[in-house]
Amino acid sequence: MKLQLALDLVDIAGAKEVVAEVAEYIDVVEIGTPIVINEGLHAVKAIKDTFPSLTVLADLKIMDAGGYEVMKAVEAGADIVTVLGVSDDSTIKGAVEEAKKQNKEILVDLINVKDIKARAAEVDALGVDYICVHSGYDHQAEGKNSFDDLNAIKSVVKNAKTAIAGGIKLATLPEVIRANPDLVIVGGGITGEADMKAAAAEMKRLVSQA
């Protein structure tokens, strides 16, 4: 089980500061969609150049032109690129094809997918590397989480690894670990803590024991 740090509300300089603080405890660093919108793919390159040993995920939430957008993210240094599960199969196939060519990975985000189980099975058959259940900011504001969704997709996903994102904190981490995803994605549960290093260290300890 790996730990991914999601960075959303920082600029490049801020991202570097946060990652420097917790780099030894995380496996993957995610350049979130807000950073990509604010800073462009330069943010991906800046983090990969500064922390070459970390796996960098570019959260592009691709919805169209899968192959092209994956190519551009990989050029910037991304190891994993995200595509939306609600996008067309041809978009996901194009993304997977390009990623395989470059020896990189695709994570499909099931945010806003209505039939999680059915779509997870379809996406799994397209050769993606990770399938992620995700309670977005707006869902979290309504008190939703993804734990049930994770259990649902675990029952149908045969090839891809599974991931969970959205509102995960130290208090809820044991419940997440019980559902046994391959990748646990944490944002504010680390970046919102007064002592980010301590929070990341404890999360890494729990995840490593699973």
N, C-alpha and C positions, 0 to 999 in steps of 0.2 A: 504494500500500500504506500502510495507516494503522497506528499503534501505539496500543494500548489498555492502560491501567494498571488492573489488577484489585486492588481493595482489599478484603481479607477480614477481617483480624484486628485491626481498629482501631475505636475509637469515633469519634464525629463530630469531636471536637477533633483526634484523631490523624490522621484522614483529611485534614483541612484542612492540617495541617502537612506531610504527605507530598506532597499535590498542589501546595502552594505551592513546594515544593522542585523539582518536575519539570515543572510546568505547561507550560513553553515547549517541551518535547520530546515531549509526548503529544498525541494527537488526541481520544481518548475516555477518560473516567474511569469505571470500573465500580464501582458500589456493590454489593459482593458480597452473596450470600445471608446469610452470618453477620452482617453489619452490619445488614441489613434486619431480621433476626430479633431482634437485640439492641436496635436503635435505632428501628425502624420506618421508614416512608417519609420521616420528618423528615430522615433522613440524605441522601436524594436532594435534598430541597429546600435543605438547608444547603449542599451542594456546588454546586448550580446557582446559588444566590443569590451565593455567594462567587466562583465562577469562571464567569460567564455565557457566556464565549466558548467554553468547552469543551463538547463533546458528552458528555452524561451517560447512562450505561446503568444501568438498574435490573435487577439479576440476580434476578428474582423466581422463575425456574424454574416458570412457571405450568403447572399440570396440569389445571385445571378453571376454569370461569367466566372464560374468556379475555377477553371484551369488558369485563367489569366490572373485572377486575384491571388490565388495561391502562389503562382510564380513570383509576383511582385513581393509578397510577404517573405518568401524564402530568400529572395535576393537581398532583402533587408536583414536576414539573419534568423528568421523564425524557424523553430524546429517542429512546432505544432501550429496548425491554423484551424480556426473554427468556421463551420458552415452551419446554417440553420436547418433543423430537421423539417421545417415547413417549406423549404425550397424544393424545386422540382428534382426528381431523381437524376435527370441529365446534368444538373448543376453539381450534385454530390459526386456523380461519376467523374465529371471533368476535374473536380478538385482532387479526388482520390488518385486519378491517373497522373496528374501533375506531381502530386506529393510523392508517389511511388518512384516516379522518374528521378526525383531529387533526393530520394531516401529520407523523406520527412513524413510527418504524420498528420492525420485529419481527425479533429474532434467534432462530432455533430452534437449541437446543442438543441435539446427538445423543448426549449422554452416556447410556450403557447401552442404546442401540439395538442390536439384534442384527445386523440386516442393513443396515449403514450405507448401502450403495449404493442399495438399493431404496427405503429410507425417504427418502434425500436427494432422489431423483427425485420421490417423491410430495409431499414438503413443498415442493419447488421449484414444483410445479404449483399450490400453494395461494396463491402470491403473496407469500411472505415476502421480507424484504429481505436477510437474512443467514442462512447455514446454517453452523453451527459444529461442528467435531469437537473433542472435549474429553476429555482424560485427567484425571479427577478426582483428588483427593488419594489416595483408596484405590487407584486404578489406578497412580498414580505410585509408591506404596509397593511395588507389585508389579513395578516396573520397566517399565511400559508407557508408550508415547508415541503421539501421534496422527499422525505423519508419513505412515504408510502410508494411514491413513484419509483424510487430506486429498487424497492423490493419487487415491484411489478416488472420492471425491465430485466432484472436479474433472472427472472423465470423464463425469458424468451431469448436473451442475447447469448449466442453460442460462440462467436468468433472475436468480437471486439472486446476491449476492456470497458469497464463502466466507471463513470465519474459522477460526482454530486457537487452542486454549487448552490449558494444562496443562504445567507444568514447563519452560517455555521460558526458557533462559538465554543469555547472550552466546555461550557456546561452541556451543550448538545452533542459534542464530539463522540462520547461513548455510544450514544444511540446510532450515530452515523457508522461508527466502526463495526457495530453489530450487524449492520446491513452489508458489510464487507465490499465496498467499492474498491477499485484499483487506484483511484485518484480522488483525493479530498481537496476541494477548492475553497480556500478561506480568504476573505477580504478584510472587512472591518473587525472580524474576530481576532485579527493580529494588528492591523494598522490603526484600529480604534482604541487599542490598549495603551495605557500610560507607559508600560514597560513591554515594548514590542518583542524584544529579544526573549524575555522570560515566557511570554505567551507562545511564541513560535517554538521555543525549546520544549515546552511542556506538550504542545500539540505533536511535535515530531516524536517525542518519547512515546506517546499513546499510540500514534499511527504505526510506529516501528514495532511495537509489541504485537500488533494484530496479525 
